[in-house]
Amino acid sequence: MKRFNLIFGLLAVAASFTACSKEDDPKTKTELITAKSWRMTAFTITTTTGSNTTTQDLYASAGACSKDNFTKFNTDKRVIFDEGTTKCSTTDPQSETGNWDFTANEAKLLLSEPGSSSAITYDLVELSESTLKLRATEVFGTTTYVDNITYASF
């Protein structure tokens, strides 16, 4: 009986070492952002001039034709902005392509949108399998604008 317990114990220990698989390894930020498409679920802009601060909820005022848009980050550092099922204008292209990359030790997301010669740098507030939260801060003169954007994967 002792021999059976010893063999069973050794098998249990061996199984615990082999039970860990690649799926248990944490995903890289590139794997997380490129795994699925992302749809915006919140977008606010906070404006501060001196001691005056206002926050505007742009997502709440967006039309349904904008709320079904989605973004797809590809592993080749291209990003696709898609109009979704409902287009706001029949003349809008179904999709447009830009570029993306991580910077600052993957703490920031650099995103160039179609038709723009410059890129916007977003702080990567959160990135998980289901949520992407970005923040961009811009200062023009004495006014600071902070964009907070949340996406859900699908």
PyMOL CGO cylinders between C-alpha atoms (Angstrom):
from pymol import cmd
from pymol.cgo import CYLINDER

trace = [
    CYLINDER, 0.00, 0.00, 0.00, 2.89, 2.39, 0.75, 0.3, 1, 1, 1, 1, 1, 1,
    CYLINDER, 2.89, 2.39, 0.75, 4.24, 1.74, -2.72, 0.3, 1, 1, 1, 1, 1, 1,
    CYLINDER, 4.24, 1.74, -2.72, 0.85, 2.66, -4.24, 0.3, 1, 1, 1, 1, 1, 1,
    CYLINDER, 0.85, 2.66, -4.24, 0.76, 5.92, -2.26, 0.3, 1, 1, 1, 1, 1, 1,
    CYLINDER, 0.76, 5.92, -2.26, 4.32, 6.73, -3.33, 0.3, 1, 1, 1, 1, 1, 1,
    CYLINDER, 4.32, 6.73, -3.33, 3.55, 6.11, -7.02, 0.3, 1, 1, 1, 1, 1, 1,
    CYLINDER, 3.55, 6.11, -7.02, 0.29, 8.05, -6.77, 0.3, 1, 1, 1, 1, 1, 1,
    CYLINDER, 0.29, 8.05, -6.77, 2.11, 10.94, -5.08, 0.3, 1, 1, 1, 1, 1, 1,
    CYLINDER, 2.11, 10.94, -5.08, 4.82, 11.00, -7.74, 0.3, 1, 1, 1, 1, 1, 1,
    CYLINDER, 4.82, 11.00, -7.74, 2.20, 10.96, -10.50, 0.3, 1, 1, 1, 1, 1, 1,
    CYLINDER, 2.20, 10.96, -10.50, 0.34, 13.83, -8.85, 0.3, 1, 1, 1, 1, 1, 1,
    CYLINDER, 0.34, 13.83, -8.85, 3.53, 15.89, -8.63, 0.3, 1, 1, 1, 1, 1, 1,
    CYLINDER, 3.53, 15.89, -8.63, 4.42, 15.12, -12.25, 0.3, 1, 1, 1, 1, 1, 1,
    CYLINDER, 4.42, 15.12, -12.25, 0.92, 16.05, -13.38, 0.3, 1, 1, 1, 1, 1, 1,
    CYLINDER, 0.92, 16.05, -13.38, 1.15, 19.39, -11.62, 0.3, 1, 1, 1, 1, 1, 1,
    CYLINDER, 1.15, 19.39, -11.62, 4.29, 20.25, -13.59, 0.3, 1, 1, 1, 1, 1, 1,
    CYLINDER, 4.29, 20.25, -13.59, 2.83, 19.23, -16.93, 0.3, 1, 1, 1, 1, 1, 1,
    CYLINDER, 2.83, 19.23, -16.93, -0.56, 20.84, -16.28, 0.3, 1, 1, 1, 1, 1, 1,
    CYLINDER, -0.56, 20.84, -16.28, 0.87, 24.29, -16.93, 0.3, 1, 1, 1, 1, 1, 1,
    CYLINDER, 0.87, 24.29, -16.93, 0.54, 25.09, -20.58, 0.3, 1, 1, 1, 1, 1, 1,
    CYLINDER, 0.54, 25.09, -20.58, 1.28, 27.99, -22.88, 0.3, 1, 1, 1, 1, 1, 1,
    CYLINDER, 1.28, 27.99, -22.88, -2.33, 29.11, -22.35, 0.3, 1, 1, 1, 1, 1, 1,
    CYLINDER, -2.33, 29.11, -22.35, -1.48, 29.85, -18.70, 0.3, 1, 1, 1, 1, 1, 1,
    CYLINDER, -1.48, 29.85, -18.70, 1.26, 32.27, -19.73, 0.3, 1, 1, 1, 1, 1, 1,
    CYLINDER, 1.26, 32.27, -19.73, 0.18, 35.91, -19.60, 0.3, 1, 1, 1, 1, 1, 1,
    CYLINDER, 0.18, 35.91, -19.60, -0.51, 37.36, -23.01, 0.3, 1, 1, 1, 1, 1, 1,
    CYLINDER, -0.51, 37.36, -23.01, 1.63, 40.17, -24.32, 0.3, 1, 1, 1, 1, 1, 1,
    CYLINDER, 1.63, 40.17, -24.32, 0.05, 43.55, -24.96, 0.3, 1, 1, 1, 1, 1, 1,
    CYLINDER, 0.05, 43.55, -24.96, 0.41, 42.95, -28.69, 0.3, 1, 1, 1, 1, 1, 1,
    CYLINDER, 0.41, 42.95, -28.69, -1.42, 39.62, -28.36, 0.3, 1, 1, 1, 1, 1, 1,
    CYLINDER, -1.42, 39.62, -28.36, -4.19, 41.28, -26.33, 0.3, 1, 1, 1, 1, 1, 1,
    CYLINDER, -4.19, 41.28, -26.33, -4.76, 44.24, -28.64, 0.3, 1, 1, 1, 1, 1, 1,
    CYLINDER, -4.76, 44.24, -28.64, -4.63, 42.19, -31.87, 0.3, 1, 1, 1, 1, 1, 1,
    CYLINDER, -4.63, 42.19, -31.87, -6.72, 39.22, -30.70, 0.3, 1, 1, 1, 1, 1, 1,
    CYLINDER, -6.72, 39.22, -30.70, -10.14, 40.79, -31.30, 0.3, 1, 1, 1, 1, 1, 1,
    CYLINDER, -10.14, 40.79, -31.30, -11.87, 43.83, -32.71, 0.3, 1, 1, 1, 1, 1, 1,
    CYLINDER, -11.87, 43.83, -32.71, -12.66, 46.78, -30.43, 0.3, 1, 1, 1, 1, 1, 1,
    CYLINDER, -12.66, 46.78, -30.43, -15.88, 48.82, -30.22, 0.3, 1, 1, 1, 1, 1, 1,
    CYLINDER, -15.88, 48.82, -30.22, -16.03, 52.14, -28.38, 0.3, 1, 1, 1, 1, 1, 1,
    CYLINDER, -16.03, 52.14, -28.38, -18.25, 52.13, -25.28, 0.3, 1, 1, 1, 1, 1, 1,
    CYLINDER, -18.25, 52.13, -25.28, -17.34, 55.49, -23.71, 0.3, 1, 1, 1, 1, 1, 1,
    CYLINDER, -17.34, 55.49, -23.71, -15.69, 58.75, -24.78, 0.3, 1, 1, 1, 1, 1, 1,
    CYLINDER, -15.69, 58.75, -24.78, -15.38, 61.87, -22.65, 0.3, 1, 1, 1, 1, 1, 1,
    CYLINDER, -15.38, 61.87, -22.65, -13.37, 65.05, -23.06, 0.3, 1, 1, 1, 1, 1, 1,
    CYLINDER, -13.37, 65.05, -23.06, -12.44, 67.04, -19.97, 0.3, 1, 1, 1, 1, 1, 1,
    CYLINDER, -12.44, 67.04, -19.97, -11.44, 70.62, -20.65, 0.3, 1, 1, 1, 1, 1, 1,
    CYLINDER, -11.44, 70.62, -20.65, -9.58, 72.70, -18.08, 0.3, 1, 1, 1, 1, 1, 1,
    CYLINDER, -9.58, 72.70, -18.08, -8.87, 76.41, -18.44, 0.3, 1, 1, 1, 1, 1, 1,
    CYLINDER, -8.87, 76.41, -18.44, -7.51, 77.98, -15.28, 0.3, 1, 1, 1, 1, 1, 1,
    CYLINDER, -7.51, 77.98, -15.28, -9.78, 76.75, -12.48, 0.3, 1, 1, 1, 1, 1, 1,
    CYLINDER, -9.78, 76.75, -12.48, -12.69, 75.97, -14.84, 0.3, 1, 1, 1, 1, 1, 1,
    CYLINDER, -12.69, 75.97, -14.84, -13.15, 72.27, -15.65, 0.3, 1, 1, 1, 1, 1, 1,
    CYLINDER, -13.15, 72.27, -15.65, -15.92, 70.79, -17.76, 0.3, 1, 1, 1, 1, 1, 1,
    CYLINDER, -15.92, 70.79, -17.76, -16.48, 67.26, -18.98, 0.3, 1, 1, 1, 1, 1, 1,
    CYLINDER, -16.48, 67.26, -18.98, -18.41, 66.46, -22.12, 0.3, 1, 1, 1, 1, 1, 1,
    CYLINDER, -18.41, 66.46, -22.12, -19.73, 62.95, -22.87, 0.3, 1, 1, 1, 1, 1, 1,
    CYLINDER, -19.73, 62.95, -22.87, -19.21, 62.61, -26.62, 0.3, 1, 1, 1, 1, 1, 1,
    CYLINDER, -19.21, 62.61, -26.62, -20.26, 58.96, -26.69, 0.3, 1, 1, 1, 1, 1, 1,
    CYLINDER, -20.26, 58.96, -26.69, -23.70, 59.72, -25.25, 0.3, 1, 1, 1, 1, 1, 1,
    CYLINDER, -23.70, 59.72, -25.25, -24.36, 62.25, -27.98, 0.3, 1, 1, 1, 1, 1, 1,
    CYLINDER, -24.36, 62.25, -27.98, -23.02, 60.06, -30.81, 0.3, 1, 1, 1, 1, 1, 1,
    CYLINDER, -23.02, 60.06, -30.81, -25.49, 58.62, -33.29, 0.3, 1, 1, 1, 1, 1, 1,
    CYLINDER, -25.49, 58.62, -33.29, -26.20, 54.90, -33.63, 0.3, 1, 1, 1, 1, 1, 1,
    CYLINDER, -26.20, 54.90, -33.63, -24.32, 54.92, -36.94, 0.3, 1, 1, 1, 1, 1, 1,
    CYLINDER, -24.32, 54.92, -36.94, -21.14, 55.79, -35.03, 0.3, 1, 1, 1, 1, 1, 1,
    CYLINDER, -21.14, 55.79, -35.03, -21.67, 53.47, -32.09, 0.3, 1, 1, 1, 1, 1, 1,
    CYLINDER, -21.67, 53.47, -32.09, -21.41, 50.34, -34.25, 0.3, 1, 1, 1, 1, 1, 1,
    CYLINDER, -21.41, 50.34, -34.25, -18.01, 51.36, -35.66, 0.3, 1, 1, 1, 1, 1, 1,
    CYLINDER, -18.01, 51.36, -35.66, -15.06, 49.22, -34.66, 0.3, 1, 1, 1, 1, 1, 1,
    CYLINDER, -15.06, 49.22, -34.66, -11.28, 49.18, -34.73, 0.3, 1, 1, 1, 1, 1, 1,
    CYLINDER, -11.28, 49.18, -34.73, -9.06, 46.21, -35.54, 0.3, 1, 1, 1, 1, 1, 1,
    CYLINDER, -9.06, 46.21, -35.54, -5.36, 46.27, -34.65, 0.3, 1, 1, 1, 1, 1, 1,
    CYLINDER, -5.36, 46.27, -34.65, -3.30, 43.91, -36.80, 0.3, 1, 1, 1, 1, 1, 1,
    CYLINDER, -3.30, 43.91, -36.80, 0.01, 42.29, -35.94, 0.3, 1, 1, 1, 1, 1, 1,
    CYLINDER, 0.01, 42.29, -35.94, 1.69, 44.09, -38.88, 0.3, 1, 1, 1, 1, 1, 1,
    CYLINDER, 1.69, 44.09, -38.88, 1.09, 47.40, -37.00, 0.3, 1, 1, 1, 1, 1, 1,
    CYLINDER, 1.09, 47.40, -37.00, -1.75, 48.42, -39.33, 0.3, 1, 1, 1, 1, 1, 1,
    CYLINDER, -1.75, 48.42, -39.33, -5.07, 49.44, -37.81, 0.3, 1, 1, 1, 1, 1, 1,
    CYLINDER, -5.07, 49.44, -37.81, -8.42, 49.26, -39.57, 0.3, 1, 1, 1, 1, 1, 1,
    CYLINDER, -8.42, 49.26, -39.57, -11.21, 51.67, -38.71, 0.3, 1, 1, 1, 1, 1, 1,
    CYLINDER, -11.21, 51.67, -38.71, -14.49, 50.11, -39.88, 0.3, 1, 1, 1, 1, 1, 1,
    CYLINDER, -14.49, 50.11, -39.88, -17.86, 51.85, -40.18, 0.3, 1, 1, 1, 1, 1, 1,
    CYLINDER, -17.86, 51.85, -40.18, -19.73, 48.80, -38.90, 0.3, 1, 1, 1, 1, 1, 1,
    CYLINDER, -19.73, 48.80, -38.90, -23.12, 47.75, -40.20, 0.3, 1, 1, 1, 1, 1, 1,
    CYLINDER, -23.12, 47.75, -40.20, -24.70, 51.21, -40.18, 0.3, 1, 1, 1, 1, 1, 1,
    CYLINDER, -24.70, 51.21, -40.18, -22.84, 53.93, -42.07, 0.3, 1, 1, 1, 1, 1, 1,
    CYLINDER, -22.84, 53.93, -42.07, -23.50, 57.57, -41.20, 0.3, 1, 1, 1, 1, 1, 1,
    CYLINDER, -23.50, 57.57, -41.20, -23.14, 58.54, -44.86, 0.3, 1, 1, 1, 1, 1, 1,
    CYLINDER, -23.14, 58.54, -44.86, -23.31, 56.42, -47.97, 0.3, 1, 1, 1, 1, 1, 1,
    CYLINDER, -23.31, 56.42, -47.97, -20.23, 58.24, -49.26, 0.3, 1, 1, 1, 1, 1, 1,
    CYLINDER, -20.23, 58.24, -49.26, -18.12, 57.17, -46.27, 0.3, 1, 1, 1, 1, 1, 1,
    CYLINDER, -18.12, 57.17, -46.27, -15.74, 54.32, -47.06, 0.3, 1, 1, 1, 1, 1, 1,
    CYLINDER, -15.74, 54.32, -47.06, -16.53, 51.07, -45.25, 0.3, 1, 1, 1, 1, 1, 1,
    CYLINDER, -16.53, 51.07, -45.25, -13.04, 50.99, -43.76, 0.3, 1, 1, 1, 1, 1, 1,
    CYLINDER, -13.04, 50.99, -43.76, -9.85, 53.02, -43.62, 0.3, 1, 1, 1, 1, 1, 1,
    CYLINDER, -9.85, 53.02, -43.62, -6.36, 52.04, -42.57, 0.3, 1, 1, 1, 1, 1, 1,
    CYLINDER, -6.36, 52.04, -42.57, -3.85, 53.72, -40.28, 0.3, 1, 1, 1, 1, 1, 1,
    CYLINDER, -3.85, 53.72, -40.28, -0.84, 52.63, -38.26, 0.3, 1, 1, 1, 1, 1, 1,
    CYLINDER, -0.84, 52.63, -38.26, -0.27, 51.81, -34.61, 0.3, 1, 1, 1, 1, 1, 1,
    CYLINDER, -0.27, 51.81, -34.61, 2.59, 50.96, -32.29, 0.3, 1, 1, 1, 1, 1, 1,
    CYLINDER, 2.59, 50.96, -32.29, 3.43, 50.77, -28.62, 0.3, 1, 1, 1, 1, 1, 1,
    CYLINDER, 3.43, 50.77, -28.62, 5.98, 53.22, -27.22, 0.3, 1, 1, 1, 1, 1, 1,
    CYLINDER, 5.98, 53.22, -27.22, 7.46, 54.02, -23.80, 0.3, 1, 1, 1, 1, 1, 1,
    CYLINDER, 7.46, 54.02, -23.80, 7.91, 50.38, -22.81, 0.3, 1, 1, 1, 1, 1, 1,
    CYLINDER, 7.91, 50.38, -22.81, 4.36, 49.59, -23.99, 0.3, 1, 1, 1, 1, 1, 1,
    CYLINDER, 4.36, 49.59, -23.99, 2.84, 52.21, -21.68, 0.3, 1, 1, 1, 1, 1, 1,
    CYLINDER, 2.84, 52.21, -21.68, 1.65, 54.33, -24.61, 0.3, 1, 1, 1, 1, 1, 1,
    CYLINDER, 1.65, 54.33, -24.61, -0.18, 53.63, -27.86, 0.3, 1, 1, 1, 1, 1, 1,
    CYLINDER, -0.18, 53.63, -27.86, 0.82, 55.64, -30.91, 0.3, 1, 1, 1, 1, 1, 1,
    CYLINDER, 0.82, 55.64, -30.91, -2.06, 55.82, -33.38, 0.3, 1, 1, 1, 1, 1, 1,
    CYLINDER, -2.06, 55.82, -33.38, -2.16, 57.48, -36.79, 0.3, 1, 1, 1, 1, 1, 1,
    CYLINDER, -2.16, 57.48, -36.79, -5.60, 57.87, -38.24, 0.3, 1, 1, 1, 1, 1, 1,
    CYLINDER, -5.60, 57.87, -38.24, -6.44, 57.87, -41.95, 0.3, 1, 1, 1, 1, 1, 1,
    CYLINDER, -6.44, 57.87, -41.95, -5.79, 61.15, -43.69, 0.3, 1, 1, 1, 1, 1, 1,
    CYLINDER, -5.79, 61.15, -43.69, -3.62, 62.44, -40.87, 0.3, 1, 1, 1, 1, 1, 1,
    CYLINDER, -3.62, 62.44, -40.87, 0.09, 63.07, -41.27, 0.3, 1, 1, 1, 1, 1, 1,
    CYLINDER, 0.09, 63.07, -41.27, 0.66, 62.95, -37.52, 0.3, 1, 1, 1, 1, 1, 1,
    CYLINDER, 0.66, 62.95, -37.52, -0.06, 60.40, -34.83, 0.3, 1, 1, 1, 1, 1, 1,
    CYLINDER, -0.06, 60.40, -34.83, -1.80, 60.76, -31.48, 0.3, 1, 1, 1, 1, 1, 1,
    CYLINDER, -1.80, 60.76, -31.48, -0.09, 59.33, -28.42, 0.3, 1, 1, 1, 1, 1, 1,
    CYLINDER, -0.09, 59.33, -28.42, -2.45, 57.73, -25.92, 0.3, 1, 1, 1, 1, 1, 1,
    CYLINDER, -2.45, 57.73, -25.92, -1.61, 56.59, -22.40, 0.3, 1, 1, 1, 1, 1, 1,
    CYLINDER, -1.61, 56.59, -22.40, -2.52, 52.94, -22.12, 0.3, 1, 1, 1, 1, 1, 1,
    CYLINDER, -2.52, 52.94, -22.12, -4.70, 53.08, -19.01, 0.3, 1, 1, 1, 1, 1, 1,
    CYLINDER, -4.70, 53.08, -19.01, -5.95, 49.48, -19.23, 0.3, 1, 1, 1, 1, 1, 1,
    CYLINDER, -5.95, 49.48, -19.23, -5.57, 46.59, -21.66, 0.3, 1, 1, 1, 1, 1, 1,
    CYLINDER, -5.57, 46.59, -21.66, -7.14, 43.22, -20.95, 0.3, 1, 1, 1, 1, 1, 1,
    CYLINDER, -7.14, 43.22, -20.95, -8.86, 40.58, -23.06, 0.3, 1, 1, 1, 1, 1, 1,
    CYLINDER, -8.86, 40.58, -23.06, -12.12, 42.52, -22.81, 0.3, 1, 1, 1, 1, 1, 1,
    CYLINDER, -12.12, 42.52, -22.81, -11.25, 46.18, -22.16, 0.3, 1, 1, 1, 1, 1, 1,
    CYLINDER, -11.25, 46.18, -22.16, -9.04, 48.83, -23.74, 0.3, 1, 1, 1, 1, 1, 1,
    CYLINDER, -9.04, 48.83, -23.74, -8.88, 52.23, -22.03, 0.3, 1, 1, 1, 1, 1, 1,
    CYLINDER, -8.88, 52.23, -22.03, -6.92, 55.10, -23.53, 0.3, 1, 1, 1, 1, 1, 1,
    CYLINDER, -6.92, 55.10, -23.53, -6.19, 58.65, -22.41, 0.3, 1, 1, 1, 1, 1, 1,
    CYLINDER, -6.19, 58.65, -22.41, -4.77, 61.49, -24.47, 0.3, 1, 1, 1, 1, 1, 1,
    CYLINDER, -4.77, 61.49, -24.47, -3.78, 64.84, -23.01, 0.3, 1, 1, 1, 1, 1, 1,
    CYLINDER, -3.78, 64.84, -23.01, -3.23, 67.91, -25.18, 0.3, 1, 1, 1, 1, 1, 1,
    CYLINDER, -3.23, 67.91, -25.18, -2.42, 71.45, -24.11, 0.3, 1, 1, 1, 1, 1, 1,
    CYLINDER, -2.42, 71.45, -24.11, -3.22, 74.45, -26.29, 0.3, 1, 1, 1, 1, 1, 1,
    CYLINDER, -3.22, 74.45, -26.29, -2.20, 77.72, -24.67, 0.3, 1, 1, 1, 1, 1, 1,
    CYLINDER, -2.20, 77.72, -24.67, -3.82, 77.78, -21.23, 0.3, 1, 1, 1, 1, 1, 1,
    CYLINDER, -3.82, 77.78, -21.23, -6.35, 75.04, -21.99, 0.3, 1, 1, 1, 1, 1, 1,
    CYLINDER, -6.35, 75.04, -21.99, -5.81, 71.34, -21.32, 0.3, 1, 1, 1, 1, 1, 1,
    CYLINDER, -5.81, 71.34, -21.32, -7.92, 68.67, -23.03, 0.3, 1, 1, 1, 1, 1, 1,
    CYLINDER, -7.92, 68.67, -23.03, -8.05, 65.12, -21.70, 0.3, 1, 1, 1, 1, 1, 1,
    CYLINDER, -8.05, 65.12, -21.70, -9.73, 62.48, -23.86, 0.3, 1, 1, 1, 1, 1, 1,
    CYLINDER, -9.73, 62.48, -23.86, -10.76, 59.27, -22.08, 0.3, 1, 1, 1, 1, 1, 1,
    CYLINDER, -10.76, 59.27, -22.08, -11.86, 56.50, -24.42, 0.3, 1, 1, 1, 1, 1, 1,
    CYLINDER, -11.86, 56.50, -24.42, -13.01, 53.01, -23.48, 0.3, 1, 1, 1, 1, 1, 1,
    CYLINDER, -13.01, 53.01, -23.48, -13.41, 50.08, -25.88, 0.3, 1, 1, 1, 1, 1, 1,
    CYLINDER, -13.41, 50.08, -25.88, -14.86, 46.61, -25.41, 0.3, 1, 1, 1, 1, 1, 1,
    CYLINDER, -14.86, 46.61, -25.41, -13.59, 43.64, -27.41, 0.3, 1, 1, 1, 1, 1, 1,
    CYLINDER, -13.59, 43.64, -27.41, -15.85, 41.43, -29.48, 0.3, 1, 1, 1, 1, 1, 1,
]
cmd.load_cgo(trace, "trace")
